[in-house]
Amino acid sequence: MSALAHIGSPWRRMVRVAHRARVRVVRFLVERDLSENSFILVLAVLIGLGGGLGALAFRWLIDGFRVLF
């Protein structure tokens, strides 16, 4: 039995998608043979994009709840 067996199906799917994305990003970075500075720059850009998209999603949720209530 896997460690995620007790978690519902949507959560398991989200974990699988996140794992696949993580594997693809790591594979992409390893194949490029980046220097340490380039790796840190790419990582900073990815984190910035993720944070920006998270902020947009959060604002969307706030606007959605404002409309509901």
Phi and psi restraints in degrees (value plus and minus 20) as a CYANA .aco file:
   2 SER   PHI     -97.8   -57.8
   2 SER   PSI     145.9   185.9
   3 ALA   PHI     -88.3   -48.3
   3 ALA   PSI     -40.5    -0.5
   4 LEU   PHI    -118.8   -78.8
   4 LEU   PSI      -9.4    30.6
   5 ALA   PHI     -83.3   -43.3
   5 ALA   PSI     -50.8   -10.8
   6 HIS   PHI    -102.3   -62.3
   6 HIS   PSI     -31.0     9.0
   7 ILE   PHI    -107.3   -67.3
   7 ILE   PSI     124.8   164.8
   8 GLY   PHI     -85.1   -45.1
   8 GLY   PSI     142.2   182.2
   9 SER   PHI     -77.8   -37.8
   9 SER   PSI     -64.8   -24.8
  10 PRO   PHI     -80.5   -40.5
  10 PRO   PSI     -58.0   -18.0
  11 TRP   PHI     -88.0   -48.0
  11 TRP   PSI     -60.7   -20.7
  12 ARG   PHI     -82.7   -42.7
  12 ARG   PSI     -60.6   -20.6
  13 ARG   PHI     -84.3   -44.3
  13 ARG   PSI     -62.5   -22.5
  14 MET   PHI     -83.4   -43.4
  14 MET   PSI     -59.3   -19.3
  15 VAL   PHI     -85.0   -45.0
  15 VAL   PSI     -61.3   -21.3
  16 ARG   PHI     -83.6   -43.6
  16 ARG   PSI     -63.2   -23.2
  17 VAL   PHI     -83.5   -43.5
  17 VAL   PSI     -63.5   -23.5
  18 ALA   PHI     -83.4   -43.4
  18 ALA   PSI     -59.7   -19.7
  19 HIS   PHI     -85.3   -45.3
  19 HIS   PSI     -64.3   -24.3
  20 ARG   PHI     -81.7   -41.7
  20 ARG   PSI     -60.8   -20.8
  21 ALA   PHI     -84.4   -44.4
  21 ALA   PSI     -62.2   -22.2
  22 ARG   PHI     -82.4   -42.4
  22 ARG   PSI     -62.9   -22.9
  23 VAL   PHI     -83.5   -43.5
  23 VAL   PSI     -61.7   -21.7
  24 ARG   PHI     -84.9   -44.9
  24 ARG   PSI     -61.2   -21.2
  25 VAL   PHI     -84.8   -44.8
  25 VAL   PSI     -65.8   -25.8
  26 VAL   PHI     -82.9   -42.9
  26 VAL   PSI     -63.9   -23.9
  27 ARG   PHI     -81.6   -41.6
  27 ARG   PSI     -62.5   -22.5
  28 PHE   PHI     -79.4   -39.4
  28 PHE   PSI     -67.1   -27.1
  29 LEU   PHI     -88.5   -48.5
  29 LEU   PSI     -56.7   -16.7
  30 VAL   PHI     -89.8   -49.8
  30 VAL   PSI     -59.9   -19.9
  31 GLU   PHI     -86.0   -46.0
  31 GLU   PSI     -47.3    -7.3
  32 ARG   PHI    -100.7   -60.7
  32 ARG   PSI     -34.4     5.6
  33 ASP   PHI      29.9    69.9
  33 ASP   PSI      36.0    76.0
  34 LEU   PHI     -96.8   -56.8
  34 LEU   PSI     130.6   170.6
  35 SER   PHI     -91.5   -51.5
  35 SER   PSI     148.8   188.8
  36 GLU   PHI     -81.8   -41.8
  36 GLU   PSI     -61.5   -21.5
  37 ASN   PHI     -84.9   -44.9
  37 ASN   PSI     -61.6   -21.6
  38 SER   PHI     -85.0   -45.0
  38 SER   PSI     -60.3   -20.3
  39 PHE   PHI     -81.3   -41.3
  39 PHE   PSI     -64.7   -24.7
  40 ILE   PHI     -84.8   -44.8
  40 ILE   PSI     -58.5   -18.5
  41 LEU   PHI     -84.0   -44.0
  41 LEU   PSI     -66.2   -26.2
  42 VAL   PHI     -83.0   -43.0
  42 VAL   PSI     -62.3   -22.3
  43 LEU   PHI     -82.6   -42.6
  43 LEU   PSI     -61.8   -21.8
  44 ALA   PHI     -83.2   -43.2
  44 ALA   PSI     -60.3   -20.3
  45 VAL   PHI     -85.2   -45.2
  45 VAL   PSI     -63.7   -23.7
  46 LEU   PHI     -83.5   -43.5
  46 LEU   PSI     -61.6   -21.6
  47 ILE   PHI     -86.2   -46.2
  47 ILE   PSI     -60.4   -20.4
  48 GLY   PHI     -83.0   -43.0
  48 GLY   PSI     -63.5   -23.5
  49 LEU   PHI     -83.6   -43.6
  49 LEU   PSI     -62.5   -22.5
  50 GLY   PHI     -82.9   -42.9
  50 GLY   PSI     -62.4   -22.4
  51 GLY   PHI     -85.1   -45.1
  51 GLY   PSI     -60.7   -20.7
  52 GLY   PHI     -84.0   -44.0
  52 GLY   PSI     -63.6   -23.6
  53 LEU   PHI     -86.5   -46.5
  53 LEU   PSI     -56.1   -16.1
  54 GLY   PHI     -83.7   -43.7
  54 GLY   PSI     -60.7   -20.7
  55 ALA   PHI     -84.6   -44.6
  55 ALA   PSI     -61.0   -21.0
  56 LEU   PHI     -83.8   -43.8
  56 LEU   PSI     -62.5   -22.5
  57 ALA   PHI     -83.1   -43.1
  57 ALA   PSI     -60.3   -20.3
  58 PHE   PHI     -83.6   -43.6
  58 PHE   PSI     -63.9   -23.9
  59 ARG   PHI     -82.7   -42.7
  59 ARG   PSI     -58.9   -18.9
  60 TRP   PHI     -82.4   -42.4
  60 TRP   PSI     -61.0   -21.0
  61 LEU   PHI     -84.9   -44.9
  61 LEU   PSI     -62.3   -22.3
  62 ILE   PHI     -81.4   -41.4
  62 ILE   PSI     -65.8   -25.8
  63 ASP   PHI     -83.7   -43.7
  63 ASP   PSI     -59.4   -19.4
  64 GLY   PHI     -82.8   -42.8
  64 GLY   PSI     -63.0   -23.0
  65 PHE   PHI     -89.8   -49.8
  65 PHE   PSI     -52.2   -12.2
  66 ARG   PHI     -83.9   -43.9
  66 ARG   PSI     -59.1   -19.1
  67 VAL   PHI     -87.8   -47.8
  67 VAL   PSI     -60.3   -20.3
  68 LEU   PHI     -87.9   -47.9
  68 LEU   PSI     -58.6   -18.6
